[in-house]
Amino acid sequence: MSVLVLETAELVAEEAARQIARAARRAVGQRGRFSLALAGGTTPRRAYELLAETPDVPWGAIDFYFGDERAVPLDDPESNFRMARLALFDRQSIEEARIHRMRGDADDLAEAARSYESELPGAFDLVLLGMGEDGHTASLFPGSPALAERTRQVVPVTGPKPPPRRLSLTPLALERAREVLVLVTGLAKADALARALGGPLDATSLPVQVVRDRAFVVDRAAASKLPEHLAQTESDSQ
């Protein structure tokens, strides 16, 4: 587990863009391609906008995937695909063949999950995640049966937040990823973050604990209730 604490949500987004760009260059240099699973949310959206302005990103060798998607039309404001298209894809004229969309607008979500699973790489190079106030990540909510899934990498889920019907990567897909970066911002998430990173392991109640041994970048407000030994500031790392 690594936890980097930055002062503001804007700095968290900037750091995320830097880390994504760095990971892309490294993977393309080593393997010729980079697979990235995108998250929804305000801070990831800002990270994508900043990433689109970052120089020397090997756009032509990046395959874009999604960690989850809502069962809404493509042009719905709740669509993670729509957000990523506006914040990133359209700004860089990303080739359609490089964008692997979760078909949350499909009539049969179970079939859409199976189809999406067939498109996934053996292991993502990087999965970007957020965390909700209840400790959920992707669309893995507390108590979800998907948290116990050990065979499938993509499943349909029903969440407590509207819109309830969704598709989500499972813990199996997250565990296989070479890197996972979790972005958490805002005081409203401080309690859940402190319990997720400093409390006993219970991923059924706090799904983000599925990836708690990975890298977290959080703002000062979200980190305000973390045990001091967990919170590394930027100056500590230099």
N, C-alpha and C positions, 0 to 999 in steps of 0.2 A: 504494500500500500504506500502511495505517496500522495501528500495533500499539499498543494501549493496555494497559499492565500494571497490574493491581490486586493487592492483597496476597493475597486469598483467593478461593476458588471461589464463596463466597457473594456477594462483591462483584461478581464477574463476572456472576452470575445477576441481581443487582440492576441492573447496568448494561444488560444485555440487555433486561430488562423495560422500563427507561426508554426505550431506543432504539426498541424495537418500538412502544411507545405513542406516542412522538413521531413516528415515521414514519407510523403509522396516522392520526394527526390531520392531518398534512401532506397525505397522499395523498387523504384524504376531503375536505379543504378544497379541493384542486386538481381532483380528478377524480370525487369522489362515492363512491369505493370504495377498498378496500385489499386487495390479494392477498398473503397470507403463506404461505410454505412452511415447515413445521415440521421440526425435527430430532428424532431420538431421543437418549437419553443422560441421565445424571444431572444435569448442569448445565442443559441445556435444560429438563428437567422442573421444576427449581427455579425457573427463569425464568418458566415458565408459571404456576406457583403464585403467584409475585409479581405477574405481569401481571394475574391474575384479581382481585387486590386493588387494582390501580391505578385511581385515579379518572379520569373524563373520557375513557375509551377508547370510541370509536364502534363498539361491538360490532355493531350492526345493519348496518354497512356493510363488515364484514370478511369476506372469503372465505378459508377455511383449507384449505390443501393440505398435502402431505407430500413431503419430499425423497426418502424411501425407505421401504420396508416389507418386513417379513419374511413368508415364506410360512407363516403360522401362523394358527390360528383367532382370531377377534376377542377372545376372552377370555383368550388366552394371555399370560403375563407378558412375553413377548418382543415383543408387538405394539406398534408405535409409536402406532397409533390408540388402543389401550387406555390407554396412558400419557397421551396428550394428553387423552383424555376425562376421566380421573380428575383430572388436574392442572389442566385449564382448562375444557373444554367444559361439564362438569356443574356446575362452580362458577359459571358465568355463564349457564347455561341457553341455550347457543348454539343457534340454529335449525338443524335438520338440513340444510336446504337450503343453508346456508352452509358445511357441512363436506364437503369433497371427499375421500373416503377412497380411498386406494390399495387395491385389492382383492387383497391378498396371499393371501387364503384361496381365491381362484378356482382351479378345476382347470386352466384354460388361462392361464398367466401371460402368454404372448405376446398373447393377445386382451385380457387385462386391461390390459396396457401400452398397446395401441392405443386402448382405450376411455378410459383415463385421459388420454392425450395430447389427446383431443378435448375434454376439460373444461378444459384449461389456458388461462389468459389469454395474450394476446399476449406479455406480459412480466410476470414477477412484480414486485410493488413491493418485496418484501423476501424473501430466502431466508436462513433461519437454518441454519447448519451446525455440525457438530462436527469433530473430527479424531481418528482412532485412533492408537495407538502405532506403527502401520506407515505412517502418513501417509495413510490412506484418509479419504474424506469422502463423505457420503451412503452409498451402497453401491457406490462406485467404489473398488475395491481395486487394489493394485499389479499391473500386468500385465493388467488386465481389458480385453477387447476393447471394452467400452463406452466406454473413454477415447478411442477413435478414431472414435466415432459422430458424424457430421456432418449427419445427416438427421433422425433421431428424437430426441424430447425425453424419452421414457420407454422403458426397455427392461427385460426380465428379465435378471437377472445371477445368477451363481453365485459365492459368496464363500468364502474359506478358513475363516471363522468360522461356527459353528453359530448359528442355522439357516442353511444355505448358500444356499437358493433365496430370491431377493428380487426386488423391483422397485426401480428407481432412476431419478431424474432423470439426464440425461446432461450432459456439459460444455456442450452447445449451450443447454440450458435455463438453466444457471447463468450462462453468459456473457450471456444476454439480460436477466437480472434487473437492475432499476434499482439495487438495493442488495443486497449480500451481507454478512452478519455471521457471522464464524466464532468460535466459543467454544472455547477450549482450556484445560484445567486439569489439574494434576497433574504431578509430577516424572517419571513414566514416559513422558510425551510430550515432554520437553524436547529429547531428541536429534532426534526427527523434526521438531519445530517449527524448530529451529535449521537443519537441512538444508533444510527446505522454504522458509524465508524468507531464509536467508542463503547458500544454496548454489546451484550451477548449476541451470538449469531442466531438469527431467526428470520431467514429470508422469506418465509411464508407471511410474516407480518411486515417485513421491510424488504421488499424485492430488490432494492438497489444493493443489498448485501451480497447478491449473486456475483457482483463485480467489486466488492470492497477491497480486494487485494490489488486492484489496478490503480490508475492515476486519476486523481481528482484535482480540478482547478476550480477554486471557489472564491467568492468575494468576501470582504471583511464581515459583512452583515450575516451571511450564511454560516460563517465560521465562528460566530460570536459565542457559541456554547460548546465548541469543541474542547476537549482536554488539551492543555497547552502543548504536550509532547507530540500531538498529531499534526499541529498546524505549522508548516514551514512557510516562512515568508520569502519573498523574492530575494531580499538581502541575505537571508540565511543560506540560500543556495549558491550565492556568488563567492 
